[in-house]
Amino acid sequence: MTDTQMKMQVGKNKILLFRLLENQAEEAAKLVFQTEHTFSYSRELERIITKDGSLINVGGLESEVAIEAIQAMDDPVANMLRQSVIQGQKLEIWEVTVDEELKTADNKYPAIYAQGYLDSWEDPANAEENAAISANFTVELEPQFGEATLTEEQQAAVQYAFQDTKSETPDESQ
């Protein structure tokens, strides 16, 4: 594929899903009104100067996810995330690229999965703007890359489906 055939990814197609690690029997859920997130990776590199030249000592991988969203009224996911910071509970996080062109034949989407902790949660409330959420997720160990399945409910949370203009009654849907 040449550069002219490649397509750009759209940031709004990358969503975050969360779940408390202790609740693996439940489905992961989307924080509503996500506005931005940044999945970052870094390593500390220590330069060692020798008489023969510089050497680099490579440190361990550090990853985190900075999260921004508009506060929704009574969002259970936001409440769960806030409580996870207060109680020091371990979370699972998925960054799922919800792009129909990237969906596999078995209905899976490209995803990054990680476990870790929210190390901060802020509820800024500016008089001239929507109430917001700002949080930082610190990844434990290394993020894993793979594919994730979205349930119908998770897909509905991403984008509502087209509806016809005629009314839908229980008798008509059969």
Summary of the structure (lengths in Angstrom):
residues: 174
radius of gyration: 20.3
end to end distance: 45.4
largest distance: 84.3
contacts: 417
relative contact order: 0.20
helix: 16%
strand: 48%
